[in-house]
Amino acid sequence: MKRYLHIHWKKPGPSEPGHTYSELDSARHEVRKVELYPNGTRGFADSQEEAGGTFLGTLPVPPLDELAGDPAFEAKEIAVEEFQRQWLKRR
């Protein structure tokens, strides 16, 4: 079963994304990802393409409760439709 995450970095640096949208497989590996940067640019990645400095992680994404425990960002599960909206705007 796929899961979809939105991670909002509270204080991103100038070269770090402020928002990350990820599609995860059943083992919590990233399948697709979109990153939004404070300057308005976007990066994205999937198994066939990487753009804007974005790439898929090599390790499984930690559970949501573990992510939520980090004060540097806010993490939540989102609906597939919300992820798809970001994916369609990736270019």
N, CA, C and O of each residue as an XYZ file, in Angstrom:
364
protein
N       0.835     -1.184      0.000
C       0.000      0.000      0.000
C       0.883      1.252      0.000
O       1.796      1.381      0.815
N       0.602      2.145     -0.903
C       1.386      3.379     -0.969
C       0.909      4.376      0.076
O      -0.261      4.398      0.459
N       1.844      5.194      0.523
C       1.550      6.266      1.472
C       2.138      7.543      0.888
O       3.062      7.514      0.075
N       1.574      8.663      1.329
C       1.994      9.965      0.822
C       2.259     10.886      2.000
O       1.451     10.979      2.924
N       3.403     11.567      1.958
C       3.818     12.435      3.064
C       4.071     13.856      2.587
O       4.502     14.092      1.458
N       3.791     14.785      3.476
C       4.192     16.183      3.287
C       5.037     16.540      4.497
O       4.600     16.399      5.639
N       6.248     17.003      4.235
C       7.143     17.448      5.301
C       7.412     18.931      5.090
O       7.885     19.345      4.032
N       7.106     19.721      6.106
C       7.351     21.165      6.070
C       8.535     21.448      6.977
O       8.459     21.264      8.192
N       9.632     21.897      6.375
C      10.820     22.264      7.149
C      10.589     23.671      7.682
O      10.340     24.593      6.905
N      10.667     23.845      8.982
C      10.325     25.121      9.611
C      11.303     26.241      9.284
O      10.886     27.384      9.099
N      12.586     25.938      9.210
C      13.596     26.965      8.922
C      14.604     26.424      7.908
O      15.742     26.118      8.263
N      14.188     26.308      6.655
C      15.130     25.780      5.665
C      16.235     26.779      5.358
O      16.022     27.991      5.384
N      17.398     26.259      5.072
C      18.485     27.103      4.605
C      18.221     27.512      3.162
O      17.284     27.008      2.543
N      19.027     28.412      2.618
C      18.779     28.908      1.259
C      18.829     27.830      0.182
O      18.201     27.981     -0.866
N      19.555     26.758      0.416
C      19.646     25.691     -0.586
C      18.881     24.433     -0.150
O      19.075     23.360     -0.723
N      18.015     24.563      0.857
C      17.232     23.423      1.352
C      15.753     23.624      1.028
O      15.258     24.751      1.030
N      15.054     22.528      0.751
C      13.624     22.669      0.455
C      12.825     23.047      1.701
O      13.136     22.614      2.810
N      11.799     23.856      1.498
C      10.888     24.199      2.591
C       9.771     23.186      2.724
O       9.202     23.015      3.802
N       9.455     22.507      1.618
C       8.394     21.503      1.600
C       8.849     20.315      0.764
O       9.424     20.479     -0.312
N       8.584     19.119      1.273
C       8.867     17.890      0.539
C       7.600     17.050      0.507
O       6.962     16.825      1.536
N       7.246     16.592     -0.684
C       6.104     15.699     -0.884
C       6.657     14.379     -1.395
O       7.359     14.348     -2.406
N       6.345     13.283     -0.699
C       6.893     11.981     -1.069
C       5.811     10.935     -1.226
O       4.844     10.894     -0.465
N       5.995     10.089     -2.230
C       5.177      8.892     -2.401
C       6.038      7.722     -1.945
O       7.158      7.553     -2.428
N       5.528      6.913     -1.021
C       6.282      5.789     -0.454
C       5.638      4.469     -0.847
O       4.416      4.370     -0.954
N       6.473      3.453     -1.062
C       5.940      2.116     -1.310
C       5.649      1.425      0.023
O       5.789      2.039      1.081
N       5.251      0.168     -0.021
C       4.858     -0.537      1.206
C       6.014     -0.732      2.182
O       5.786     -0.946      3.373
N       7.254     -0.661      1.690
C       8.431     -0.760      2.556
C       8.944      0.622      2.978
O      10.013      0.729      3.580
N       8.193      1.672      2.666
C       8.492      3.070      3.002
C       9.684      3.645      2.233
O      10.302      4.610      2.681
N      10.008      3.057      1.082
C      11.017      3.646      0.201
C      10.340      4.682     -0.685
O       9.197      4.501     -1.107
N      11.052      5.763     -0.961
C      10.501      6.795     -1.830
C      10.393      6.287     -3.265
O      11.316      5.674     -3.801
N       9.241      6.559     -3.867
C       8.975      6.189     -5.254
C       9.016      7.434     -6.130
O       9.581      7.424     -7.224
N       8.408      8.505     -5.632
C       8.437      9.814     -6.292
C       8.552     10.874     -5.213
O       8.106     10.682     -4.082
N       9.163     12.010     -5.583
C       9.347     13.086     -4.603
C       9.343     14.429     -5.323
O       9.875     14.560     -6.426
N       8.731     15.429     -4.679
C       8.764     16.808     -5.155
C       9.249     17.673     -3.996
O       8.766     17.537     -2.872
N      10.200     18.560     -4.268
C      10.699     19.486     -3.256
C      10.455     20.912     -3.722
O      10.721     21.252     -4.875
N       9.944     21.752     -2.812
C       9.702     23.167     -3.093
C      10.680     23.986     -2.268
O      10.782     23.810     -1.053
N      11.400     24.884     -2.934
C      12.414     25.698     -2.286
C      11.881     27.089     -1.967
O      10.966     27.567     -2.638
N      12.439     27.742     -0.955
C      11.965     29.080     -0.563
C      11.977     30.107     -1.698
O      11.182     31.046     -1.685
N      12.868     29.940     -2.676
C      12.942     30.905     -3.779
C      11.920     30.609     -4.888
O      11.902     31.294     -5.910
N      11.067     29.586     -4.686
C      10.028     29.272     -5.656
C      10.375     28.180     -6.646
O       9.512     27.757     -7.415
N      11.610     27.713     -6.651
C      11.967     26.635     -7.573
C      11.516     25.292     -7.021
O      11.226     25.150     -5.834
N      11.464     24.313     -7.917
C      11.050     22.952     -7.557
C      12.090     21.957     -8.049
O      12.742     22.167     -9.072
N      12.227     20.885     -7.308
C      13.013     19.744     -7.733
C      12.122     18.524     -7.658
O      11.139     18.514     -6.916
N      12.455     17.497     -8.417
C      11.654     16.277     -8.354
C      12.508     15.079     -8.734
O      13.564     15.206     -9.353
N      12.013     13.909     -8.340
C      12.712     12.668     -8.682
C      11.727     11.515     -8.712
O      10.744     11.482     -7.972
N      12.025     10.572     -9.592
C      11.362      9.262     -9.589
C      12.418      8.257    -10.039
O      13.599      8.599    -10.101
N      12.026      7.045    -10.349
C      13.018      6.020    -10.685
C      13.721      6.280    -12.013
O      14.748      5.663    -12.296
N      13.182      7.186    -12.833
C      13.761      7.410    -14.153
C      14.384      8.786    -14.341
O      15.131      8.997    -15.296
N      14.093      9.714    -13.455
C      14.554     11.083    -13.667
C      14.774     11.803    -12.338
O      14.048     11.588    -11.367
N      15.793     12.664    -12.320
C      16.066     13.545    -11.182
C      16.261     14.949    -11.724
O      16.913     15.131    -12.752
N      15.702     15.947    -11.043
C      15.842     17.327    -11.506
C      15.917     18.272    -10.311
O      15.333     18.010     -9.259
N      16.637     19.365    -10.487
C      16.718     20.401     -9.467
C      17.450     19.985     -8.203
O      17.218     20.560     -7.140
N      18.332     18.994     -8.298
C      19.079     18.547     -7.123
C      18.336     17.563     -6.240
O      18.858     17.147     -5.206
N      17.128     17.183     -6.629
C      16.323     16.242     -5.845
C      16.635     14.815     -6.277
O      16.808     14.541     -7.465
N      16.704     13.912     -5.307
C      16.919     12.497     -5.598
C      16.139     11.674     -4.579
O      15.799     12.163     -3.502
N      15.862     10.426     -4.925
C      15.155      9.532     -4.013
C      16.107      9.034     -2.935
O      17.281      8.776     -3.201
N      15.595      8.903     -1.723
C      16.401      8.368     -0.634
C      16.713      6.898     -0.863
O      15.975      6.203     -1.560
N      17.802      6.427     -0.280
C      18.189      5.021     -0.436
C      17.698      4.160      0.723
O      17.684      2.934      0.622
N      17.298      4.789      1.814
C      16.802      4.073      2.991
C      15.306      4.317      3.149
O      14.787      5.309      2.639
N      14.610      3.427      3.846
C      13.184      3.674      4.109
C      12.987      4.955      4.923
O      13.806      5.291      5.778
N      11.901      5.655      4.648
C      11.543      6.851      5.412
C      11.066      6.405      6.790
O      10.265      5.475      6.881
N      11.530      7.038      7.858
C      11.109      6.645      9.214
C       9.585      6.765      9.390
O       8.929      7.488      8.641
N       9.030      6.059     10.375
C       7.594      6.165     10.665
C       7.194      7.600     10.988
O       8.007      8.394     11.461
N       5.946      7.914     10.728
C       5.440      9.270     10.910
C       5.624      9.762     12.340
O       5.982     10.922     12.541
N       5.388      8.913     13.343
C       5.540      9.364     14.733
C       6.990      9.722     15.052
O       7.242     10.603     15.874
N       7.934      9.054     14.418
C       9.345      9.388     14.602
C       9.667     10.727     13.935
O      10.382     11.552     14.504
N       9.144     10.936     12.745
C       9.340     12.211     12.051
C       8.702     13.352     12.831
O       9.286     14.428     12.958
N       7.512     13.115     13.350
C       6.775     14.152     14.070
C       7.487     14.560     15.360
O       7.232     15.644     15.885
N       8.368     13.713     15.873
C       9.087     14.030     17.094
C      10.253     14.980     16.893
O      10.859     15.430     17.865
N      10.575     15.292     15.648
C      11.691     16.192     15.361
C      11.165     17.622     15.285
O      10.314     17.908     14.442
N      11.641     18.531     16.137
C      11.120     19.903     16.144
C      11.507     20.728     14.920
O      10.994     21.833     14.741
N      12.402     20.216     14.075
C      12.847     20.975     12.901
C      11.799     21.017     11.798
O      11.855     21.876     10.917
N      10.842     20.091     11.842
C       9.843     20.075     10.789
C       8.523     19.499     11.260
O       8.428     18.906     12.334
N       7.500     19.689     10.426
C       6.183     19.100     10.645
C       5.962     18.077      9.550
O       6.181     18.368      8.374
N       5.532     16.890      9.920
C       5.291     15.830      8.947
C       3.882     15.296      9.119
O       3.398     15.130     10.238
N       3.224     15.027      7.985
C       1.885     14.460      8.047
C       1.616     13.632      6.802
O       2.192     13.870      5.740
N       0.732     12.656      6.952
C       0.271     11.907      5.788
C      -0.727     12.765      5.039
O      -1.500     13.515      5.635
N      -0.696     12.641      3.727
C      -1.623     13.388      2.880
C      -2.321     12.423      1.928
O      -1.906     11.274      1.772
N      -3.370     12.899      1.304
C      -4.104     12.097      0.328
C      -3.321     12.031     -0.982
O      -2.535     12.926     -1.294
N      -3.542     10.978     -1.730
C      -2.893     10.826     -3.032
C      -3.175     12.028     -3.930
O      -2.311     12.428     -4.711
N      -4.357     12.603     -3.833
C      -4.714     13.742     -4.669
C      -3.827     14.958     -4.392
O      -3.443     15.679     -5.314
N      -3.510     15.176     -3.126
C      -2.635     16.302     -2.776
C      -1.237     16.083     -3.336
O      -0.619     17.009     -3.861
N      -0.738     14.848     -3.223
C       0.575     14.550     -3.801
C       0.532     14.747     -5.315
O       1.428     15.366     -5.888
N      -0.502     14.225     -5.956
C      -0.620     14.310     -7.404
C      -0.643     15.757     -7.891
O      -0.060     16.065     -8.931
N      -1.306     16.644     -7.158
C      -1.317     18.076     -7.526
C       0.106     18.625     -7.596
O       0.455     19.347     -8.530
N       0.921     18.280     -6.606
C       2.309     18.754     -6.581
C       3.121     18.092     -7.698
O       3.944     18.741     -8.344
N       2.885     16.811     -7.916
C       3.629     16.086     -8.946
C       3.350     16.670    -10.340
O       4.261     16.801    -11.156
N       2.104     17.013    -10.597
C       1.746     17.565    -11.896
C       2.329     18.961    -12.121
O       2.468     19.390    -13.266
N       2.676     19.682    -11.037
C       3.270     21.021    -11.131
C       4.798     20.978    -11.036
O       5.435     22.025    -10.923
N       5.385     19.801    -11.081
C       6.816     19.657    -10.786
C       7.744     20.338    -11.782
O       8.871     20.674    -11.421
N       7.319     20.552    -13.003
C       8.206     21.126    -14.041
C       8.021     22.620    -14.141
O       8.678     23.270    -14.953
